[in-house]
Amino acid sequence: MDGTTELLSISAFARRVGLAASALRFYDDCRVLRPAWVDGATGYRFYSPAQEARARLLRSLREAGLPLAEVTVVLDGPEHEGRAVLERHVERMRDQARTAEAAVAVVLRSLSAASGITEVRFGGVELASAVRQVVPSVGSDVELPALGCVLVEIDDGEVRLVATDRYRLSMRVLRPTSFDGGPGRLLVRAADLIEFGRWAARVHEVTLQVGPDGARARGGTESRVLVTADDPFPAYREMLAALAPPQYRVIVDRLALRAAVGSHAGAARIALSFADDELVVSRADHSGTGPGSGSRSGSGSSPGSVTLPAVCHEDLPRRIGFDPAVLGPALEAGVGPDVLLEISAVDQPVVVRSADQGSFTTLVMPVALGASG
């Protein structure tokens, strides 16, 4: 391509506009901010200086907490619609701030006055957050005790926390502030890890040591022993490598989708239906649902379905089924206002991820809707 010297690499463009490179890749996937040119041989993305204004506006809107489905209206829609979106968002943020202030006030009132050893160090709050995200995916099958554990894998300068119950898989990748030693691997019961996460949340920095004699963590003047299991954990890397590339992508407000799924918590199966700018959540056996029907943004005017604004790309399947007890926790464990659903087929795992934390990945297995679905 002629003139590539005038283009900026993704890292250079990211520094210039104040966005992370991972966020730029996410916005490319969402088709909100596409590169000016992609090298067909290497896949490297390049951006034009002319895109800086759009990128900075996108960053400002995201820093203001605007959901991505609404960001596209401000960036590409008529001015009057953009203004209306922003005014509604400001009022929504005010309501959330008032709710948060009241909740904090209640909490405040309730308060009273090395040979063979691998060592990694990371922030206690970050570790606690990782535990919170992956633990909902552990299983409870007594015949498969490994599924009731979380795999902590140390390798390649990073720490992965992985959990699966065979219907979903969650993985959070941590980048330690320091890393000494070789690879390490331990399996920890979920109940023990939850307690460990609560302790880590109160510690500024946690040092984890893994060696022949087991695993131990230090934080400040305290230390904890991690009791490990020896059961074989599923080969999650092979599972991830076998995933088909996504054919369809949908962006929707994460909390709104979580609430819509939660409204059908008693159902064995729910269906997600798609159109150009809508996602409909309904019971799997609910007939006549589709884009345009049901309640808008969870208002509750129709008990059969909830319709949410969304950004839907390409020719999505008409419907895809989920167990709300599986999909709901995956949305709950996410981070940020938006969720991206990457769908390869209605019978293949769906990847759930967000722009705000690319280090956390959840796979959710769809369920069959039956002949009528």
Buried (B, 14 or more C-beta within 10 A) or exposed (E): EEEEEEBBEBEEBBEBBEBBBBBBBBBBBBEBBBBBBBEEEEEEBBBBEEBBEBBBBBBEBBEEEBBBBBBBBBBEEEEEEBEBBBEEBEEEEEEEEEEEEEEEEEEEEEEEEEEEBBBBBBBBBBBBBBBBBBBBBBBEEEEBBBBBBBBBBBEEEBBBBBBBBEBBBBBBBBEBEEBEBEEBBBBBBBEBBBEBBEBBBEBEBBBBBBBEEEBBBBBEEEEBEBEBBEEEBBEBEEBBEEEEEBBBBBBBBBBBBBBBBBBBEEBEBBBBBBBEBBBBBBBBBBEEBBBEBBBBEBEEEBEBBBBBBBBBBEEBBEBBBBBBEBBBBBBBBBBBBBBBBBBBBBEBBBBBBBBBBBBBBBBBBBBEBEEEB
